[in-house]
Amino acid sequence: MDQTLEVFVTVVEKGNFTRAAEELLMTQPAVSQYIQSLERAVGTKLLERTNKYVRLNKAGEIVYHHAKEILGMYTRMHSLVDDLMHRTSGSLSIASSYTFGEYMLPHLIAYMREHYPLIRPAITIGNTKEVAEMILKHEADIGIVEGDYHDDKLQIEAFAEDEMLVMVPRDGRYDHLQEMPLAELADETWIVREAGSGTREATERMFASCAVRPRHIVEFGSTQLIKESVEAGLGVTLLSRWVVRKEVQLGTLHMIIPNDKPITRQFSWITQKTPYHTKVVEVFLDLLHHKRGFPRIP
């Protein structure tokens, strides 16, 4: 059945029987036979087919959703059996929020590849909400999220603390300051991440704790765009120290601690609730907890 489901998922994702056959190194008639077999087993048609496209119908959407989960669990089962043979090898699918994924994870992966060359990592970057969804849907082995995230369906554990800093442009107004009341920045344009982002959650928590309501807020979906915008003088922002370490060293951005009190949050890993982890996941978790390969910050 796993082969049948793999063929079905490939047809759906390629949107075409011919492209699916090429991907699977099969003939097109063989692909059609697998699909017909699955439809007979389910008892209904799953695809709408024309000469130009293949689309899921309502029944097909249900089967596709569960087929992805079944194939993920089947792969995991094989990985666990391989682990019994003491082979630290195989694929590792990581879903990470932007801050950790873009500024810390590359260093960690480089360290892992050096010490565990048989592990094959695949990385997806999204905001905290999107990462959690991927874990729930079995689309990733492990997720990294920011802030206080909770979900009774997932196993969640903090592994590192992240310091958040207010970043302002180097335009002379704040260059001489290291600390200042957040209320003095209320008239500035605040550049924030989108809803669902861990950085956005930390920013709103900071506003609430300091009883500050900025008059102007601009929402951007990219951390790099936010940094460039602050450098250009568009406004101010709250970002992780990890994110701005290069800009601080180069002197292109200036950091301020608001209200003489650093703002901190946690980085946490999340997985499915299970007593078993594959060897590659255990290796990755060990690297996280021991900070192996983490970059240095100023």
C-alpha positions as CSV (number, residue, x, y, z in Angstrom):
1,M,0.0,0.0,0.0
2,D,2.9,2.4,0.7
3,Q,3.9,2.2,-3.0
4,T,0.4,3.0,-4.1
5,L,0.1,6.0,-1.7
6,E,3.5,7.2,-2.9
7,V,2.3,7.1,-6.5
8,F,-0.9,8.9,-5.6
9,V,0.9,11.7,-3.7
10,T,3.4,12.1,-6.6
11,V,0.6,12.4,-9.2
12,V,-1.1,15.1,-7.0
13,E,2.0,17.1,-6.4
14,K,3.2,16.9,-10.0
15,G,-0.3,17.6,-11.3
16,N,0.3,15.3,-14.2
17,F,0.5,11.5,-14.9
18,T,3.5,11.9,-17.3
19,R,5.6,14.0,-14.9
20,A,4.7,11.7,-12.0
21,A,5.9,8.7,-14.1
22,E,9.2,10.4,-14.9
23,E,9.7,11.2,-11.2
24,L,8.9,7.6,-10.1
25,L,10.9,6.0,-13.1
26,M,7.7,4.2,-14.1
27,T,5.6,4.1,-17.3
28,Q,2.5,6.2,-17.5
29,P,0.2,3.1,-17.7
30,A,1.8,1.7,-14.5
31,V,1.0,5.0,-12.7
32,S,-2.6,4.8,-14.0
33,Q,-2.9,1.3,-12.7
34,Y,-1.7,2.3,-9.2
35,I,-4.3,5.1,-9.1
36,Q,-7.1,2.9,-10.3
37,S,-6.1,0.3,-7.7
38,L,-6.3,2.9,-4.9
39,E,-9.6,4.2,-6.1
40,R,-11.0,0.7,-6.1
41,A,-9.7,0.1,-2.6
42,V,-11.3,3.4,-1.4
43,G,-14.5,2.9,-3.4
44,T,-14.6,6.2,-5.2
45,K,-12.9,8.4,-7.7
46,L,-10.2,10.6,-6.2
47,L,-9.0,12.7,-9.1
48,E,-10.5,15.0,-11.7
49,R,-8.6,14.4,-14.9
50,T,-8.4,16.2,-18.2
51,N,-5.8,16.4,-20.9
52,K,-4.2,19.5,-19.2
53,Y,-4.4,18.8,-15.5
54,V,-5.1,16.4,-12.6
55,R,-7.0,17.8,-9.6
56,L,-8.2,16.4,-6.3
57,N,-11.9,16.0,-5.7
58,K,-13.3,16.2,-2.1
59,A,-12.6,12.5,-1.5
60,G,-9.1,12.9,-3.0
61,E,-8.3,15.7,-0.6
62,I,-9.1,13.4,2.4
63,V,-7.0,10.6,1.0
64,Y,-4.1,13.0,0.1
65,H,-4.0,14.5,3.6
66,H,-3.9,11.1,5.3
67,A,-1.5,9.6,2.7
68,K,1.1,12.2,3.5
69,E,0.8,11.3,7.2
70,I,1.0,7.6,6.5
71,L,4.1,7.9,4.3
72,G,5.8,10.1,6.9
73,M,5.1,7.5,9.6
74,Y,6.2,4.7,7.3
75,T,9.5,6.5,6.7
76,R,9.9,7.1,10.5
77,M,9.3,3.4,11.2
78,H,12.1,2.4,8.8
79,S,14.4,5.0,10.4
80,L,13.7,3.6,13.9
81,V,14.5,0.1,12.7
82,D,17.7,1.4,11.1
83,D,18.6,3.0,14.4
84,L,18.6,-0.4,16.1
85,M,21.5,-1.3,13.8
86,H,23.4,1.7,15.2
87,R,23.6,3.6,12.0
88,T,23.4,7.4,12.5
89,S,22.3,8.1,9.0
90,G,19.2,9.1,7.1
91,S,17.1,12.1,6.4
92,L,16.2,14.8,8.9
93,S,13.4,17.3,8.1
94,I,13.7,20.5,10.2
95,A,11.1,23.2,10.3
96,S,12.3,26.4,11.9
97,S,11.1,29.9,12.7
98,Y,12.9,32.7,10.9
99,T,15.2,33.9,13.7
100,F,16.7,30.6,14.5
101,G,16.4,29.1,11.0
102,E,18.1,31.9,9.1
103,Y,20.7,33.1,11.6
104,M,21.7,30.1,13.8
105,L,20.6,26.9,12.1
106,P,23.1,27.1,9.2
107,H,26.0,27.1,11.7
108,L,24.4,24.1,13.5
109,I,23.9,22.2,10.2
110,A,27.5,22.8,9.2
111,Y,28.7,21.4,12.5
112,M,26.4,18.4,12.1
113,R,27.5,17.7,8.6
114,E,31.1,17.7,9.7
115,H,30.6,15.3,12.5
116,Y,27.6,13.2,11.1
117,P,28.1,13.3,7.3
118,L,25.5,10.5,6.7
119,I,22.7,12.7,8.0
120,R,20.8,14.4,5.2
121,P,19.1,17.6,6.5
122,A,16.2,19.3,4.8
123,I,15.1,22.7,6.1
124,T,11.9,24.7,5.8
125,I,11.6,28.2,7.2
126,G,8.3,29.7,8.4
127,N,6.8,31.6,11.3
128,T,6.1,29.9,14.7
129,K,2.5,29.0,13.8
130,E,3.5,27.5,10.4
131,V,6.3,25.4,12.0
132,A,3.9,23.9,14.6
133,E,1.4,23.1,11.8
134,M,4.1,21.2,9.9
135,I,4.9,19.1,13.0
136,L,1.2,18.3,13.6
137,K,0.8,17.2,10.0
138,H,4.0,15.0,10.1
139,E,5.6,17.2,7.5
140,A,8.8,17.6,9.5
141,D,10.7,15.6,12.1
142,I,11.5,18.4,14.4
143,G,10.6,22.1,14.7
144,I,12.3,25.1,16.3
145,V,10.0,27.9,17.5
146,E,10.4,31.2,19.4
147,G,8.6,32.5,22.5
148,D,6.1,30.9,24.8
149,Y,4.4,28.3,22.5
150,H,2.0,25.7,23.9
151,D,0.1,22.8,22.3
152,D,-1.1,19.8,24.2
153,K,-0.7,17.7,21.1
154,L,3.0,18.3,20.8
155,Q,6.1,17.7,22.9
156,I,7.8,21.1,23.6
157,E,11.1,21.8,25.4
158,A,13.1,25.0,25.7
159,F,16.8,24.8,25.0
160,A,18.2,28.3,24.7
161,E,17.5,31.9,25.8
162,D,17.3,34.7,23.3
163,E,17.8,38.3,24.1
164,M,15.7,40.9,22.2
165,L,17.0,44.4,21.6
166,V,15.5,47.6,20.3
167,M,17.3,48.5,17.1
168,V,17.4,52.2,15.9
169,P,19.1,53.8,12.9
170,R,22.6,55.4,13.2
171,D,21.3,58.9,12.5
172,G,22.8,60.7,15.5
173,R,19.6,60.9,17.6
174,Y,20.2,57.8,19.8
175,D,23.9,57.0,19.1
176,H,25.0,58.1,22.6
177,L,22.4,56.0,24.4
178,Q,22.6,52.4,25.5
179,E,19.4,52.4,27.6
180,M,16.2,54.5,27.5
181,P,12.5,54.4,28.5
182,L,10.5,52.7,25.8
183,A,7.9,55.5,26.1
184,E,10.4,57.9,24.5
185,L,10.1,55.8,21.3
186,A,6.3,55.8,21.2
187,D,6.3,58.5,18.4
188,E,8.6,56.5,16.2
189,T,7.4,54.3,13.4
190,W,7.7,50.7,14.7
191,I,8.5,48.0,12.1
192,V,7.1,44.7,13.2
193,R,6.8,41.1,11.8
194,E,3.5,39.5,10.8
195,A,1.0,37.9,13.1
196,G,2.0,34.4,14.0
197,S,5.7,35.3,14.3
198,G,7.6,34.8,17.5
199,T,9.3,38.1,17.1
200,R,5.9,39.8,16.7
201,E,4.7,38.1,19.9
202,A,7.8,39.4,21.8
203,T,7.2,42.9,20.5
204,E,3.6,43.0,21.5
205,R,4.5,41.6,24.9
206,M,7.1,44.4,25.3
207,F,4.5,47.0,24.5
208,A,2.1,45.6,27.0
209,S,4.6,45.3,29.8
210,C,5.7,48.9,29.3
211,A,2.2,50.2,28.7
212,V,3.3,51.7,25.4
213,R,1.1,52.2,22.4
214,P,3.1,53.3,19.3
215,R,1.3,55.7,17.1
216,H,2.7,54.2,13.8
217,I,3.2,50.5,13.1
218,V,4.4,49.0,9.8
219,E,4.2,45.3,9.3
220,F,6.8,43.4,7.2
221,G,7.1,39.7,6.6
222,S,10.9,39.6,6.3
223,T,13.5,40.1,9.0
224,Q,16.1,41.2,6.5
225,L,13.7,43.8,5.1
226,I,13.1,45.1,8.6
227,K,16.9,45.5,9.2
228,E,17.4,47.3,5.9
229,S,14.4,49.6,6.6
230,V,15.8,50.6,10.1
231,E,19.2,51.3,8.5
232,A,17.4,53.5,5.9
233,G,15.8,55.5,8.7
234,L,12.2,54.3,8.2
235,G,11.7,53.4,11.9
236,V,12.7,51.3,14.8
237,T,12.2,47.6,15.7
238,L,12.7,44.8,18.2
239,L,14.9,42.0,17.0
240,S,17.0,39.1,18.4
241,R,20.6,39.8,19.3
242,W,21.5,36.8,17.0
243,V,19.8,38.5,14.1
244,V,21.7,41.8,14.4
245,R,25.1,40.6,15.6
246,K,26.8,41.5,12.2
247,E,25.1,44.9,11.9
248,V,26.1,45.8,15.5
249,Q,29.7,44.8,14.8
250,L,29.8,46.8,11.6
251,G,28.1,49.8,13.3
252,T,25.2,50.1,10.8
253,L,22.6,49.7,13.5
254,H,22.5,50.9,17.1
255,M,21.0,48.7,19.9
256,I,19.2,50.0,22.9
257,I,18.0,48.2,26.0
258,P,14.5,49.5,26.8
259,N,13.6,50.5,30.4
260,D,17.0,49.2,31.7
261,K,15.7,45.7,31.4
262,P,16.7,43.2,28.7
263,I,13.8,41.4,27.0
264,T,14.2,37.7,26.8
265,R,12.4,34.7,25.3
266,Q,13.1,31.0,24.8
267,F,13.9,29.0,21.7
268,S,12.1,25.6,22.0
269,W,12.1,22.4,20.0
270,I,8.9,20.7,19.2
271,T,8.1,17.1,18.0
272,Q,5.2,14.8,17.9
273,K,4.4,13.3,21.3
274,T,6.1,10.0,21.2
275,P,8.5,7.9,23.4
276,Y,10.6,7.2,20.4
277,H,12.9,9.4,18.4
278,T,15.0,8.4,15.4
279,K,18.8,8.4,15.9
280,V,19.2,11.4,13.7
281,V,16.6,13.4,15.7
282,E,18.4,12.4,19.0
283,V,21.7,13.6,17.5
284,F,20.1,16.9,16.5
285,L,18.5,17.4,19.9
286,D,21.9,16.7,21.6
287,L,23.5,19.4,19.5
288,L,20.8,21.9,20.4
289,H,21.0,21.3,24.1
290,H,24.8,21.4,24.1
291,K,24.9,24.5,21.8
292,R,27.1,22.7,19.3
293,G,27.9,24.9,16.3
294,F,26.1,27.9,17.7
295,P,27.6,31.2,16.3
296,R,29.1,33.7,18.7
297,I,27.4,37.0,19.4
298,P,28.9,40.3,20.5
